[in-house]
Amino acid sequence: MPSKAKPLTDAQLRAAESRRDLAAELLESVRQMKAGKTQVVASPAIKARERTGLSQSQFAALLGVSVRTLQGWEQGRKQPSGAARTLLAIARTNPKALLDVVDRQEAERGTFQSTNDSSTTTST
């Protein structure tokens, strides 16, 4: 979601960065981790894929996107839109429905291929 805040100028950014104490921030982060005060937030895309039990490449193929796009969703760098968001919601709430589609597609593909193979074979 785009921010409505006005971006900092280079000078403002340099000034803000110069005031930071990175060593203190890092030390505080380590303390929080040791105290168990941190948590890992899994993206909806990760949850959806894990619910189906599919690999990234299998899940990306099912959704009709590249593995790189799926990785972007999972890492929070990109957000799915439209139909992809709906498919992810289905995968999270009813992974069997999505897997049934995969099974049906594979069965149809197998039927199509065997039909196609028999029609191209000639008998002597």
GIURCOR-V783306 format. One record per residue. N is the residue number from 1. RES is the residue in one small letter. PSI is psi in whole degrees, -180 to 180 (NA if undefined). Layout:
<<N:RES:PSI> <N:RES:PSI>>
This chain:
<<1:m:125> <2:p:145> <3:s:143> <4:k:-3> <5:a:143> <6:k:131> <7:p:150> <8:l:148> <9:t:167> <10:d:-41> <11:a:-43> <12:q:-40> <13:l:-46> <14:r:-42> <15:a:-44> <16:a:-43> <17:e:-35> <18:s:-24> <19:r:-11> <20:r:144> <21:d:90> <22:l:-37> <23:a:-44> <24:a:-40> <25:e:-42> <26:l:-45> <27:l:-42> <28:e:-40> <29:s:-42> <30:v:-43> <31:r:-43> <32:q:-41> <33:m:-45> <34:k:-35> <35:a:-3> <36:g:24> <37:k:5> <38:t:159> <39:q:147> <40:v:129> <41:v:117> <42:a:139> <43:s:157> <44:p:-32> <45:a:-40> <46:i:-46> <47:k:-43> <48:a:-46> <49:r:-43> <50:e:-36> <51:r:-31> <52:t:-21> <53:g:13> <54:l:156> <55:s:170> <56:q:-44> <57:s:-39> <58:q:-45> <59:f:-41> <60:a:-43> <61:a:-42> <62:l:-41> <63:l:-11> <64:g:31> <65:v:167> <66:s:158> <67:v:-38> <68:r:-41> <69:t:-46> <70:l:-43> <71:q:-38> <72:g:-41> <73:w:-46> <74:e:-32> <75:q:-1> <76:g:11> <77:r:-26> <78:k:159> <79:q:132> <80:p:153> <81:s:162> <82:g:-125> <83:a:-36> <84:a:-40> <85:r:-39> <86:t:-43> <87:l:-38> <88:l:-39> <89:a:-40> <90:i:-44> <91:a:-37> <92:r:-42> <93:t:-29> <94:n:71> <95:p:-28> <96:k:-36> <97:a:-43> <98:l:-41> <99:l:-33> <100:d:-38> <101:v:-43> <102:v:-47> <103:d:-43> <104:r:-42> <105:q:-41> <106:e:-40> <107:a:-44> <108:e:-40> <109:r:-42> <110:g:-42> <111:t:-44> <112:f:-44> <113:q:-42> <114:s:-37> <115:t:-44> <116:n:-41> <117:d:-42> <118:s:-30> <119:s:-20> <120:t:-11> <121:t:137> <122:t:143> <123:s:148> <124:t:NA>>
